Amino acid sequence: MNIQTESTPNPSSLKFLPNQVVMKKGTIDFRNEKEAKRSPLALNLFKIDGVEGVFFGSDFISITKGDDQKWQMLKPSILETIMEYYKSGAAIMLQEEEDNTDTSNVEDNEAVIKIKEIIDTKVRPAVAKDGGDIIFQSFDNGIVYLRMQGSCSGCPSSTATLKAGIENMLKHYIPEVREVRPVT
């Protein structure tokens, strides 16, 4: 098994590409070992000293390390853990994969429907290339609230991405949007 790695805009995160499906649908973000109990692979990755975040995308795994850790020290253990897990044939998730990316809601107004469509078609694919995801939370009084996940969570350039990129795009297409704010 050959696992490739890609850097991300976040120097504390690295994207691992196992050339296999990671999540059949949706994404999932684990910020600690307790959250990872539904995924034996995520639990195994958290056992590696220095791993502080695990994110599963459709065909990649983003790992976030502690600031005091070096990738040259962590990367071999992470690669070995991922390879051994895939060789075992075990499921990534213990229970049904939760699709937390479904942003549909029958009560959405026209602006929210447009916001979700732009996020799903234009923003999320670009963010996935950087090893993360972005989830719509709400739209209130002209403010769009978005949750950054994976490599995007805590990334130094995420504020610029939200303000210069996403906010400007949403304002352009949807006049009701005044601002975009992150949800932590």
Disulfide bonds with the S-S distance in Angstrom:
none
